[in-house]
Amino acid sequence: MAKKIVHRIYELRSILREIRAAQKTIGFVPTMGYLHEGHLSLIRQAGKDCDFVVISIFVNPLQFGAGEDYAEYPRALSRDAKLAFANGCDLIFAPTVKEMYPQGFATFVEVERLSEHLCGASRPGHFRGVTTVVTKLFNLVEPDHAYFGQKDAQQAFIIKRMVADLNFDITIHILPTVRETDGLAMSSRNTYLNQKERQAAPVLYRSLCAAKEKITQGERDAASLIAYITKLIKQEPLADIDYVNIVDLENLQPCKKISGKALIAVAVRFGSTRLIDNIIVEV
Ligand code: AMP
């Protein structure tokens, strides 16, 4: 079948009905577009695991708060289509807002507790928007496998919880964060950075790596590690910290002492651009 972009739900469903009838497995990568290597790594993995790869490109208004960058978020469908198709995508679903949220839309999906901290605390309603749109997309695509990036670790863990709790018959894969050569996590939002901000931004990953090194040397106290990361990030005058936190990977609740697997996560503004990054540590 020729590679295709569809905008309507009925078109998506009719193509996928045939794919399923041919006993093909379906891999799915939800995105907001403006694709980069991070997205493409997910698409390529889906292509390795599955017979047919669907991606969605939808800037989901539900997951943006008032005053956030919904209107400015970069959109470039034909550029994205070339990249996606060249990396193993078979079908792009790029719906309009009206197609996803017709008048009268009133149902939301919310995963409790896991969104209390980190980005959930800074962006009220954000994860409710994410889980609602991902539920809709899962119901539309009905994939066998779905792929998410560790870059958005809290999102990935919330979706894993939702899939388990709501019995979606989908295997969730969380793939490593793809970085620029200087360590900056790839993000569609990096395009907002001016030259000075772009030069400053690798401080995030540098600080996370320095904290990991401290843990290797025996540091276990979360408050000391948070203070250490905060100090390192503040050495960069353009960096304005939203949060630095360390949470238990099991429940995403802040931990006092690091034991088992922990997520060290940061959100920092450079000008009006808010960037996030994280690493997982295990002791
Ligand atoms: P987005 O378009 O930002 O909503 O991201 C779509 C998917 O790509 C999400 O699962 C993200 O976690 C993932 N992703 C974004 N940036 C990266 C990255 N640098 N490395 C790996 N995955 C990423």
Residues whose N, C-alpha, C, O or C-beta is under 5 A from the ligand:
A	BS01	AMP	P30 T31 M32 G33 G38 H39 Y147 F148 G149 Q150 K151 D152 L175 P176 T177 V178 A185 M186 S187
